[in-house]
């Protein structure tokens, strides 16, 4: 039985010109990592809202972790949401609370004991690289740090499902890489992740399951998929198939979470069992990140970012050792075909020791120009005088000599 299932689900808003979701059928198993892609207004955020039970479907049946969302009473909704974490694009942090208090608040509202909170919060903050930021307020954080707080808050009680709405939408490519590395590690503990995104580089590198929506309908559901589809780009079908072929290697499957466990009823998220599970999951993620044992997709994304091949960005960034996992880095040399790229990134070429080259005429011209420029540059106490006119040559020199004789 699937962890998440939607059966002929539609959502119609009173003043909408068309259904926001139109007869959707979707099944997601435990441990899946699913990207929701599509143009703005295609229905991605609406789908996430239905799964979170922020809104109710107009038609159809939605089951999540054994819960029929149509039959949940209002008083049951908060208990249902304890099995789900949600990451917002704009973070939704409480501005009057510190980083520590924002994460602890997610545990306080479900009645977690103070001793458990004091144990779990420091662990999860260390996991996402925020040790030392416990007493900082949201306005004192960078965008990447704020998003890491949001991830820590969403995951601190180890939910079965993590929903993310454009979690890298406001972040630069290098920071986005760090966020995806954490989400990938969380997914490998067995947590199901459903992420709406417009970031084509992330989707193409990670090669997870891709569900594409268009005007409220699912037009593509592809394992190890790519961002672009034949719906908008006719040549993308060939590229997509090549992605699938490459994505079936042993390295790609090595860290894929186990599929499909039956969930006949709402999972008990209370008591010591939940606390112990959450603590174990946080420890597992920390170990994964510290060892750099990310899957093939993370390594591809890292190579893409740090070699400047990030599509729309086109910028080169610092070496992986300085940015990935907040200082730890991934072993990119372990990935086939990446040795040269990794070396090129981590060991930039040394500057030339001599400006003049004996074998290159172009280098000689450049060196001459630089020397002339340096000679013409005045010191601090020198007056900048206009350059002397060039000496005449040829016929002009002969005429100048005759004029000089006449003057004498």
C-alpha positions in Angstrom: 0.0 0.0 0.0 1.4 3.4 -1.0 2.2 6.0 1.7 0.5 8.7 -0.4 -2.3 8.1 -2.9 -4.5 10.4 -4.8 -7.5 8.9 -6.6 -9.2 11.1 -9.2 -8.6 14.3 -7.2 -9.8 17.7 -8.4 -9.6 21.1 -6.8 -11.8 23.9 -8.1 -11.7 27.4 -6.7 -15.0 29.5 -6.8 -13.6 32.2 -9.1 -11.2 30.1 -11.0 -11.4 29.9 -14.8 -10.3 26.2 -14.7 -9.7 23.6 -12.1 -6.4 24.1 -10.1 -6.1 20.3 -10.2 -8.1 18.2 -12.7 -8.6 14.5 -12.1 -5.2 13.7 -10.5 -4.1 10.1 -9.9 -0.8 9.7 -8.1 0.8 7.1 -5.8 4.0 7.7 -3.8 5.8 5.0 -1.8 7.7 5.2 1.5 11.2 6.5 0.8 10.5 8.1 -2.6 12.0 11.4 -3.5 9.6 13.1 -5.9 10.2 16.4 -7.7 7.0 18.3 -8.8 7.8 20.4 -11.8 5.8 22.6 -14.2 5.1 26.2 -15.0 3.8 28.7 -12.4 0.1 28.0 -11.9 0.3 24.4 -13.0 -1.0 23.1 -9.6 2.2 22.2 -7.7 1.5 24.3 -4.6 -2.2 23.3 -4.6 -1.2 19.7 -4.5 1.1 20.3 -1.5 -1.6 22.2 0.3 -4.0 19.3 -0.1 -1.4 16.8 1.2 -0.9 19.1 4.3 -4.6 19.4 4.7 -4.5 23.2 4.5 -7.2 22.8 1.9 -9.8 20.1 1.0 -10.2 18.5 -2.4 -13.4 19.3 -4.4 -13.6 15.7 -5.6 -11.6 12.5 -5.2 -9.9 10.6 -2.4 -6.6 11.4 -0.7 -4.9 8.9 1.6 -1.7 9.8 3.5 -0.1 7.4 5.9 -3.3 5.5 6.3 -5.5 8.6 6.8 -8.4 9.3 4.6 -8.2 13.1 4.5 -11.8 13.6 3.6 -12.9 12.0 6.9 -10.4 13.9 9.2 -12.3 15.9 11.8 -10.9 19.4 12.5 -9.6 18.3 15.9 -7.7 15.4 14.2 -5.8 17.6 11.7 -3.1 18.8 14.2 -2.3 15.2 15.1 -2.2 14.2 11.4 0.3 17.0 10.7 2.7 15.6 13.2 3.5 13.0 10.6 4.4 15.6 8.1 7.1 18.3 7.9 6.7 21.3 5.6 9.5 23.6 4.2 8.4 27.0 2.8 10.2 29.0 0.2 10.1 32.1 2.5 11.0 30.1 5.6 8.1 31.2 7.9 10.3 31.6 10.9 9.0 33.3 14.1 10.9 36.6 14.1 10.6 37.1 17.9 12.3 33.7 18.6 15.9 32.6 18.3 17.1 29.8 16.1 17.0 27.4 19.1 13.5 28.5 20.0 12.1 28.2 16.5 13.2 24.6 16.3 12.1 23.8 19.9 8.7 25.3 19.2 7.9 22.5 16.7 8.3 20.1 19.6 6.6 22.2 22.3 3.3 22.4 20.4 3.0 18.6 20.4 3.7 18.2 24.1 7.3 17.0 24.0 9.1 17.0 27.4 11.6 19.7 28.1 14.4 17.2 28.6 13.7 15.7 25.2 13.7 19.1 23.6 17.1 20.0 25.2 18.5 16.7 23.8 17.1 16.9 20.2 17.4 20.5 19.3 21.2 20.8 19.6 21.6 17.6 17.6 19.5 18.7 14.7 21.1 22.2 14.6 24.5 20.5 14.5 23.3 18.3 11.6 22.3 21.3 9.5 25.5 23.2 10.3 24.1 25.8 12.6 26.1 25.2 15.8 27.0 28.6 17.2 23.8 30.2 15.8 21.5 29.0 18.5 20.9 32.5 20.0 20.6 34.4 16.6 17.3 35.8 15.4 16.0 35.3 11.9 16.9 38.8 10.8 20.5 38.1 11.7 20.7 35.0 9.3 21.6 34.6 5.7 19.0 33.1 3.3 20.8 29.7 3.4 21.0 29.8 7.2 17.3 30.7 7.5 16.4 27.8 5.2 18.5 25.4 7.3 16.5 26.5 10.4 13.3 25.8 8.5 14.6 22.3 7.6 15.6 21.6 11.2 12.2 22.7 12.4 10.4 20.5 9.8 12.5 17.4 10.6 13.2 17.6 14.3 10.5 15.1 15.2 11.4 12.8 12.2 8.2 13.0 10.2 7.3 10.2 7.7 6.8 12.8 5.0 8.6 16.0 4.2 6.9 18.5 1.8 9.0 21.3 0.3 7.7 24.2 -1.7 10.6 25.8 -3.7 13.1 25.4 -0.8 16.0 26.7 -3.0 14.0 29.3 -4.9 15.6 32.3 -3.0 19.1 30.8 -2.8 22.3 30.9 -4.9 23.5 27.6 -6.5 26.2 26.9 -4.0 23.8 27.3 -1.0 21.2 25.3 -2.9 23.7 22.5 -3.2 24.1 22.4 0.6 20.3 22.4 1.1 19.9 19.5 -1.3 22.7 17.5 0.4 20.7 17.7 3.7 17.4 16.7 2.0 19.1 13.8 0.3 20.5 12.6 3.6 17.1 12.9 5.2 15.5 10.9 2.3 18.0 8.1 2.9 16.8 7.6 6.4 13.4 6.5 4.9 11.6 9.9 4.9 9.5 10.5 1.8 10.2 13.9 0.2 7.9 15.7 -2.2 9.5 18.9 -3.5 8.1 21.5 -5.9 10.9 23.2 -7.8 11.8 25.3 -10.9 15.5 24.5 -10.5 16.3 22.5 -13.6 19.9 21.9 -12.6 18.9 20.2 -9.4 16.3 18.0 -11.1 18.6 17.0 -13.9 21.5 16.2 -11.6 19.6 14.4 -8.9 17.7 12.1 -11.3 14.9 11.3 -8.9 11.3 10.7 -9.8 9.8 13.6 -11.7 6.1 14.4 -11.8 5.2 17.2 -14.2 1.9 19.2 -14.0 0.4 21.3 -16.7 -2.8 23.3 -16.2 -3.8 21.1 -13.3 -3.1 17.7 -15.0 -0.2 15.3 -14.6 1.4 15.1 -18.0 4.5 13.1 -17.0 5.5 10.7 -14.2 9.1 9.5 -14.8 11.6 7.6 -12.7 15.1 9.1 -12.8 13.6 11.9 -14.8 14.9 15.3 -16.1 13.4 18.7 -15.9 12.4 19.4 -19.5 9.7 17.3 -21.2 8.6 16.8 -24.8 5.5 18.9 -24.0 7.5 22.1 -24.2 10.8 20.9 -25.7 10.4 18.3 -28.5 14.0 17.2 -28.3 13.8 16.6 -24.5 12.3 13.1 -24.9 15.6 11.8 -26.2 17.5 13.5 -23.4 15.1 12.2 -20.8 15.6 8.6 -22.0 19.3 9.0 -21.8 18.9 10.2 -18.2 16.9 7.1 -17.4 19.5 4.9 -18.9 22.3 6.5 -17.0 20.3 6.5 -13.8 20.1 2.7 -13.5 23.7 2.1 -12.5 24.6 0.5 -9.2 25.9 3.8 -7.9 22.6 5.5 -8.4 20.7 2.7 -6.6 23.1 2.4 -3.7 21.5 4.8 -1.4 17.9 4.6 -2.6 15.6 4.1 0.3 13.5 0.9 0.6 10.1 1.1 -1.0 6.5 0.5 0.1 5.5 -0.5 3.6 1.9 -0.9 4.5 0.4 1.8 6.7 -3.0 0.6 7.7 -3.7 3.3 10.3 -2.3 6.5 11.6 1.2 6.0 12.9 1.6 6.7 16.6 3.8 9.8 16.9 3.6 10.1 20.7 5.8 8.8 23.5 9.3 7.5 23.7 9.1 5.6 20.4 8.8 8.7 18.4 11.5 10.5 20.4 13.9 7.6 20.0 13.2 7.3 16.3 13.7 11.1 15.8 17.0 11.0 17.7 18.3 8.0 15.7 17.3 9.6 12.4 19.2 12.8 13.3 22.3 10.8 14.2 22.0 8.9 10.9 21.8 12.1 8.9 24.8 13.6 10.8 26.9 10.6 10.1 26.0 10.6 6.4 26.9 14.3 6.0 30.1 14.1 7.9 31.3 11.1 5.9 30.3 12.7 2.6 28.4 9.5 1.5 26.0 11.3 -0.8 24.5 9.5 -3.8 25.5 10.0 -7.4 23.0 12.8 -7.9 24.6 15.0 -5.2 28.0 14.5 -6.7 26.7 15.4 -10.2 25.1 18.5 -8.8 28.3 19.4 -7.0 30.4 19.0 -10.2 27.9 21.1 -12.1 27.9 23.9 -9.6 31.6 24.1 -8.9 32.6 23.8 -12.6 30.4 26.8 -13.5 28.1 24.5 -15.6 24.9 25.6 -13.8 22.8 26.6 -16.7 21.2 29.9 -16.1 23.8 31.0 -13.6 27.0 30.4 -15.5 29.3 31.5 -12.6 32.2 29.6 -11.1 32.2 29.1 -7.3 34.6 28.3 -4.6 36.0 24.7 -4.3 33.8 22.0 -2.9 36.0 21.7 0.2 35.2 25.3 1.1 31.4 25.1 0.6 29.9 21.6 0.6 28.6 20.2 3.9 29.7 23.4 5.4 33.4 22.7 5.2 33.6 18.9 4.8 33.1 18.4 1.1 32.3 15.3 -1.0 34.8 12.9 -2.5 34.2 13.8 -6.1 37.1 11.6 -7.3 35.1 8.6 -6.5 32.7 9.4 -9.3 33.6 8.1 -12.8 34.7 10.8 -15.1 34.9 13.5 -12.5 38.5 13.3 -11.6 39.6 16.0 -14.0 36.8 18.3 -13.1 37.4 17.9 -9.4 41.1 18.7 -9.8 40.4 21.7 -12.0 38.1 23.1 -9.3 40.1 22.3 -6.2 43.5 23.3 -7.6 43.3 26.4 -9.7 46.3 27.0 -12.0 49.1 29.0 -10.5 49.6 32.5 -11.9 52.5 32.7 -14.5 55.9 33.6 -13.1 56.9 35.6 -16.2 54.8 37.8 -18.3 56.9 37.4 -21.4 56.8 34.2 -23.5 59.5 33.3 -26.0 57.2 31.2 -28.1 54.1 33.3 -28.2 53.9 36.5 -30.1 50.7 37.4 -28.5 52.2 37.0 -25.0 55.1 39.2 -26.1 52.7 42.0 -27.2 50.8 41.7 -23.9 53.9 41.9 -21.8 55.2 44.9 -23.8 51.8 46.6 -23.2 51.9 45.9 -19.5 55.5 47.2 -19.2 54.6 50.4 -21.0 51.6 50.9 -18.8 53.6 50.4 -15.7 56.2 52.8 -16.8 53.6 55.5 -17.6 51.9 55.1 -14.2 52.9 58.0 -11.9 53.8 57.5 -8.2 51.9 59.1 -5.4 54.0 62.4 -5.4 54.4 62.6 -9.2 52.5 65.0 -11.5 50.8 63.3 -14.3 52.2 64.9 -17.5 50.8 64.3 -21.0 53.0 61.9 -23.0 55.5 63.4 -25.4 54.6 63.3 -29.1 56.2 60.5 -31.1 59.4 61.2 -33.0 58.8 61.8 -36.7 60.0 59.3 -39.2 60.5 58.9 -43.0 59.5 62.0 -45.1 58.2 63.7 -42.0 61.6 63.5 -40.4 63.4 64.9 -43.5 60.9 67.9 -43.6 61.5 68.5 -39.9 65.3 68.6 -40.5 65.0 71.1 -43.4 62.7 73.4 -41.2 65.3 73.2 -38.4 68.1 74.3 -40.8 66.0 77.2 -42.1 65.5 78.3 -38.5 69.2 78.2 -37.8 
